[in-house]
Amino acid sequence: MTAPRTPRTVPPPASAAASGPAPGVPAAPLDLGGRTALVTGAAGGIGRACVLRLAAAGAKVRAVDRDADGLRRLADRAEGLPGALEPVHLDLTDLDAAERAAAGADVLVNNAGLQLVRPVEEFPPEVFHAVLTVMLEAPFRLVRGALPHMYGQGWGRIVNISSVHGLRASAYKSAYVSAKHGLEGLSKVVALEGAAHGVTSNCVNPAYVRTPLVERQIADQAEAHGIPADRVVAEIMLADTAVKRLIEPEEVAEAVAYLCGPQASFVTGASLVMDGGWTAH
């Protein structure tokens, strides 16, 4: 039997002080040796943190992203970890390719996303379509590609990176909120169908995470609300949270790791909320 790995602490990046201190993230013991994980949106932010966490647990990780340069940088970061990294350069709007890429995966982390902040009457229909394709239809196809292998071996873990916006709405985010609400429903259906086959399906629901996507949202929100960008984080993004800081990507990755571990084998169809108290209001 493989001995459990010693827990380690992942320090927050130096930029964490910009919105207040973040705690170190203690990594629970997790052994994914011999498992294959697939993570979408892998080149940066939450996806990168998930890739590194799962590779640290010994998994062979298929890192899927359309950013080839970002994948090369990620491969450099992953050198020396117990698991192996397989960069997969793929645009998830190629739905057939996405489904094929998921074949044989034991763990699937649907993370890729995009965002545009506009009033409904000004929201470009083609962008709405693209958001739903990448953030809802592609996860469906990836799950569809992964399930036969998971069912065949009687074990699988599907983790969908949803959002607090999968549970409630915000103005000016019609496509993002629609996609995340749909992802929540898809995750629950897969949980019901997969339970008899040893497959769990859950969502992780963070509030605002310190990622390039959120950095771009700050500028969009400033334009939509007509206020300076330096007021957006305090007055809009953190207005409804009790914990007044952004979440670090490593914190989300640790929640993903928990859902992949044996201690979460009875957790399925759930939404693991990481919102600093936002939905407690």
Summary of the structure (lengths in Angstrom):
residues: 281
radius of gyration: 18.0
end to end distance: 46.0
largest distance: 59.3
contacts: 970
relative contact order: 0.15
helix: 48%
strand: 16%
